[in-house]
Amino acid sequence: MSILLMIGWVVIIVGLIGGALMYGASSMLPAPQHRRQPLPRISIIVPARNEEGRIEALLQSLERQSYQQFELIVVDDGSTDRTVIVAERYRAVVLHNDAIEHNGSGKSYACWTGAKRARGKWLLFLDADTQFDHNTSLETLLASYAEHGATGILSVQPYHRMKRIYENFSAIFNIMVMVGINVFTPWKGKLPAAGAFGPCLLCDREEYFAAGGHQQATDAIMDDFALADTFRDKQLPLYCYGGMGIISFRMYPEGWRQLIEGWTKNFATASESTHRVVMLLINLWMCGGMAATTGLVLSLYQSNLFALGISMIAYLLYAGQTLYLARKTGQFHGWMFLFFPLFLLFFTSVFVYSLYRTKIMRSVTWKGRKIKV
């Protein structure tokens, strides 16, 4: 066995171990064990900009919930489609964002506008493209928050559901969103949470305003991370979970352009909060995947069947692990992971582009707005 092949195998094995460690702890929202007291009335706040084609699924899922002690507030963020008409059809209180021209993305202003109008004891912020998967999902979410002491932020990253092939190219991004939050390693509880998951975020109303709420995040691209910082400054805890079986969404259904814009807007900024230990594991895993791919390509040009067999085993191990990690975050198509190097290449390209837009150009584009960074 050549030295080069041995080095390649070491890189691949270390990478596989890195992949297992970076997402080694369960991300599932724990099922509530018992109910100590009745759940309070809550306010559900949905910031929405041109969400006509997505918000109805959320509103329908809210109508089906077993727990109905909530007020529903939809904050229109300058929509040019029928978002407002759809929201009013479901008897939501519709507000209009009071600050359209700004440096931020608009979502923080919309959330702050809704929170000031809210009257519930707890505030639940939901992205317009989310939806609850079962009629008890909301009750489970609220009961879990109560079991956490009803303090701090409980955030849930929705499970990614998709319909078109190109949407599978979000696979590595979805993995990194979960891994980069720092709390799903075997050292869960020892590493500080990098932030919160913005699509589904629950907190106490009094704590929210005491911390400054979204008003402190109005100029931030990553409003969820900025809000988490305000809670952390007040010594309030952050709890982060995956949403499989509770809440889901479909990301960037309009096509490639929206998918690239969406990940470009968020990713380079969010990566700055990832703990260096987790970042090391991520880099090891990425390098191992590249080594597995390179080894297979090189072995195809050799007449060594042993090297070819080993290279194929390494490649399939990486494909399998990538699929396993991705399925924790979304409903991805298994057969596509035979081409996982394309996912890695796409992720790397968009990440570099995100660095360019956020660090050099100092602006990104999202939903027709140019946002200063």
C-alpha positions in Angstrom: 0.0 0.0 0.0 1.5 3.4 -1.0 2.2 6.2 1.4 -0.2 8.4 -0.5 -3.0 5.9 -0.1 -2.3 5.5 3.6 -2.4 9.2 4.1 -5.7 9.4 2.2 -7.2 6.7 4.4 -6.1 8.5 7.6 -7.7 11.7 6.4 -10.9 9.9 5.5 -11.1 8.0 8.8 -10.5 11.2 10.8 -13.1 13.0 8.7 -15.7 10.3 9.4 -15.0 10.5 13.1 -15.2 14.3 12.8 -18.6 14.0 11.2 -19.9 11.6 13.9 -18.7 14.0 16.6 -19.9 17.3 15.2 -23.5 16.0 15.2 -23.3 13.2 17.8 -26.0 14.3 20.2 -29.7 14.2 19.7 -31.4 17.3 18.4 -35.0 16.2 19.0 -37.3 18.4 21.1 -37.9 16.3 24.2 -41.4 15.2 24.8 -43.0 16.8 27.8 -43.2 14.4 30.8 -46.0 16.1 32.7 -48.1 19.3 33.0 -47.6 21.2 36.2 -49.9 24.1 35.4 -52.2 25.3 32.6 -50.5 26.8 29.6 -50.9 30.6 29.2 -52.4 32.5 26.4 -49.7 33.3 23.8 -49.2 35.7 20.9 -48.0 34.2 17.6 -46.2 36.8 15.5 -45.5 36.1 11.8 -43.3 38.6 9.9 -44.2 38.2 6.2 -42.9 39.7 2.9 -44.4 38.4 -0.3 -45.4 35.1 1.3 -48.7 34.7 -0.6 -47.8 31.2 -1.8 -46.5 29.9 1.6 -48.3 31.6 4.5 -51.6 29.8 4.0 -50.1 26.4 4.9 -49.0 27.9 8.2 -52.3 29.5 8.9 -54.2 26.3 8.1 -51.9 24.3 10.4 -52.7 26.8 13.2 -56.4 26.3 12.7 -55.9 22.6 13.3 -54.0 22.9 16.6 -55.5 21.3 19.7 -54.3 24.4 21.7 -56.2 27.5 20.6 -55.4 30.0 23.3 -53.5 32.3 21.1 -53.8 35.6 19.2 -52.3 35.6 15.7 -50.5 38.7 14.4 -49.2 38.9 10.9 -46.9 41.8 10.2 -46.7 42.8 6.6 -43.2 43.8 5.6 -43.9 45.8 2.5 -45.4 42.9 0.5 -46.4 43.5 -3.2 -48.5 40.4 -3.5 -51.7 39.1 -1.8 -50.0 38.2 1.5 -52.3 40.6 3.5 -55.5 39.3 1.8 -54.6 35.7 2.7 -53.8 36.6 6.3 -57.0 38.5 6.8 -58.9 35.5 5.4 -57.8 33.5 8.4 -58.8 36.3 10.9 -55.3 37.3 11.7 -54.6 40.7 13.1 -52.6 42.3 10.3 -50.1 45.1 11.0 -47.8 46.9 8.7 -44.1 47.3 9.3 -43.4 50.8 10.4 -39.9 51.0 9.0 -39.4 49.8 5.5 -36.4 51.8 4.6 -33.5 50.6 6.8 -30.2 48.8 6.7 -31.6 45.5 8.1 -33.6 42.9 6.4 -36.9 44.1 7.6 -37.7 41.0 9.6 -36.5 42.4 12.9 -38.6 45.5 12.5 -41.6 43.4 11.7 -41.1 41.2 14.8 -40.7 44.2 17.0 -43.8 45.8 15.5 -45.8 42.6 16.3 -44.3 42.2 19.8 -45.4 45.7 20.8 -49.0 44.9 19.8 -49.0 41.4 21.4 -50.9 40.8 24.6 -50.0 37.1 25.3 -47.8 36.1 28.2 -45.4 34.2 25.8 -44.4 35.3 22.3 -43.9 32.8 19.5 -42.2 34.1 16.4 -42.8 32.0 13.3 -41.5 32.4 9.8 -44.3 32.6 7.2 -43.0 29.5 5.4 -43.2 27.2 8.4 -46.1 24.9 9.3 -46.9 22.6 12.2 -46.8 18.9 11.3 -49.5 17.6 13.8 -52.5 19.1 15.6 -50.6 18.7 18.9 -47.4 20.4 17.7 -48.1 23.8 19.3 -49.1 22.3 22.6 -46.0 20.1 22.6 -43.8 23.1 21.9 -45.4 25.2 24.7 -45.3 22.4 27.2 -41.6 21.9 26.5 -41.0 25.5 27.1 -42.8 25.2 30.4 -40.7 22.3 31.4 -37.6 24.4 30.7 -38.8 26.8 33.3 -40.6 29.1 30.9 -37.5 31.3 30.8 -35.0 32.3 28.1 -35.4 31.3 24.4 -36.7 28.0 23.1 -35.9 27.8 19.4 -36.6 25.0 16.9 -35.1 24.6 13.4 -38.0 23.3 11.2 -37.6 20.1 9.3 -36.8 20.8 5.6 -39.4 19.3 3.2 -38.8 19.6 -0.5 -40.5 18.9 -3.8 -38.0 19.7 -6.5 -34.6 18.1 -7.2 -32.5 21.3 -6.9 -33.7 21.8 -3.3 -31.5 18.9 -2.3 -28.5 21.2 -2.8 -29.4 22.7 0.6 -28.3 19.5 2.3 -24.8 20.6 3.5 -26.2 24.0 4.5 -28.9 22.3 6.6 -26.3 20.1 8.3 -24.1 23.1 9.1 -27.1 25.2 10.4 -27.6 22.5 13.1 -23.9 21.7 13.7 -22.8 25.3 13.8 -25.1 26.1 16.7 -22.6 24.2 18.9 -25.0 22.2 21.0 -25.3 18.9 19.2 -21.8 17.5 19.9 -21.1 14.8 22.6 -20.1 17.8 24.8 -23.7 19.2 24.7 -24.1 21.6 27.6 -20.4 22.5 27.8 -20.2 24.5 24.6 -22.2 27.8 24.5 -25.0 28.0 22.0 -24.0 30.1 19.1 -27.4 31.6 18.7 -31.0 30.7 18.2 -33.1 29.3 15.3 -35.1 32.2 13.9 -37.9 30.3 12.1 -39.5 29.2 15.3 -38.6 31.1 18.5 -40.5 31.1 21.8 -39.9 33.4 24.8 -41.6 35.1 27.7 -43.0 38.5 26.9 -41.6 40.3 30.0 -38.1 38.8 29.4 -38.3 39.8 25.8 -38.9 43.5 26.5 -36.5 43.5 29.4 -33.7 42.3 27.1 -34.6 44.8 24.4 -36.2 42.3 22.0 -35.8 42.7 18.2 -35.3 46.4 18.6 -31.7 45.5 19.5 -31.4 43.5 16.3 -32.8 45.9 13.7 -29.5 46.4 11.9 -28.5 42.7 12.0 -28.6 40.3 9.1 -28.9 37.4 11.5 -31.7 38.7 13.7 -32.0 35.4 15.5 -28.4 35.5 16.6 -28.6 39.1 17.6 -31.7 38.4 19.7 -30.0 35.5 21.3 -27.1 37.8 22.3 -29.5 40.2 24.0 -31.0 37.3 26.1 -27.5 36.0 26.9 -26.5 39.5 28.1 -29.3 39.2 30.6 -28.0 35.8 31.7 -31.1 34.1 30.2 -30.7 30.6 28.8 -30.9 29.4 25.1 -32.4 26.1 24.1 -32.1 24.8 20.6 -33.7 21.8 19.0 -34.5 20.2 15.6 -38.1 20.2 14.4 -38.6 16.7 13.0 -42.1 15.7 13.8 -43.1 19.1 15.2 -42.6 21.8 12.6 -41.4 21.9 9.0 -40.8 24.3 6.1 -40.0 24.3 2.5 -37.0 26.6 1.8 -36.4 28.6 -1.4 -39.1 27.0 -3.6 -38.8 29.8 -6.3 -35.6 28.4 -7.8 -31.8 28.4 -7.8 -31.5 32.2 -7.6 -33.5 32.4 -4.4 -31.7 29.4 -2.9 -28.3 31.1 -3.6 -29.4 34.5 -2.3 -30.9 33.0 0.9 -27.8 31.0 1.9 -25.5 33.9 0.8 -27.3 36.3 3.1 -26.9 34.1 6.2 -24.0 31.8 6.1 -20.7 33.7 6.4 -22.1 35.8 9.2 -23.5 32.8 11.1 -20.2 30.9 10.8 -18.4 33.5 12.9 -20.3 32.3 16.0 -19.4 28.6 15.6 -17.1 27.3 18.4 -13.5 26.6 17.2 -13.8 23.0 18.3 -16.9 22.5 16.3 -15.3 24.3 13.4 -12.4 22.0 13.5 -14.7 19.0 13.3 -16.5 20.5 10.4 -13.2 21.1 8.5 -12.0 17.6 9.2 -15.3 16.2 7.9 -15.1 18.4 4.7 -11.5 17.4 4.1 -12.4 13.7 4.5 -15.1 14.0 2.0 -12.8 15.6 -0.5 -10.2 12.9 0.1 -12.7 10.2 -0.5 -13.8 11.8 -3.8 -10.2 12.3 -4.9 -9.2 8.8 -4.0 -12.0 7.3 -6.1 -11.2 9.4 -9.1 -7.5 8.6 -9.0 -8.2 4.9 -8.5 -10.3 4.8 -11.7 -7.2 5.6 -13.7 -5.2 2.8 -12.1 -5.3 -1.0 -12.8 -5.2 -1.8 -9.1 -8.5 -3.4 -8.2 -7.6 -3.4 -4.5 -7.2 0.3 -4.5 -10.4 0.8 -6.5 -12.3 -1.4 -4.0 -11.1 0.4 -1.0 -11.7 3.8 -2.6 -15.3 2.8 -3.5 -15.9 1.7 0.1 -14.6 5.0 1.5 -16.7 6.9 -1.0 -19.9 5.0 -0.1 -19.2 5.4 3.6 -19.0 9.2 3.2 -22.1 9.2 1.0 -24.0 7.2 3.7 -22.8 9.4 6.5 -23.8 12.6 4.6 -27.2 11.2 4.0 -27.6 10.1 7.6 -26.7 13.6 8.8 -28.9 15.3 6.2 -31.9 13.2 7.1 -31.7 14.6 10.6 -32.5 18.0 9.2 -34.7 17.3 6.2 -36.5 15.0 3.8 -33.7 14.6 1.3 -33.6 12.2 -1.6 -31.3 9.3 -0.7 -30.1 8.5 -4.2 -28.7 12.0 -4.7 -26.1 11.4 -2.1 -24.3 9.1 -4.4 -23.2 12.5 -5.9 -22.4 14.1 -2.5 -19.2 15.8 -3.8 -21.5 18.1 -5.9 -23.2 19.1 -2.6 -19.8 19.9 -1.0 -18.7 21.9 -4.1 -21.9 23.9 -4.1 -21.7 24.6 -0.4 -18.0 25.7 -0.7 -18.8 27.9 -3.7 -21.7 29.7 -2.0 -19.8 30.1 1.3 -16.9 31.8 -0.6 -19.4 34.0 -2.4 -21.1 34.8 0.9 -17.7 35.9 2.3 -17.2 38.1 -0.7 -20.6 39.8 -0.4 -20.5 40.3 3.4 -16.9 41.1 3.9 -15.9 42.9 0.7 -19.1 44.2 -0.9 -20.7 44.7 2.5 -24.2 44.1 1.1 -26.5 41.2 0.2 -29.7 41.0 -1.8 -32.9 39.4 -0.5 -36.5 39.5 -1.8 -35.8 42.5 -4.0 -34.0 44.5 -1.3 -30.3 45.4 -1.1 -29.3 44.9 2.5 -26.2 46.6 4.0 -24.0 44.4 6.1 
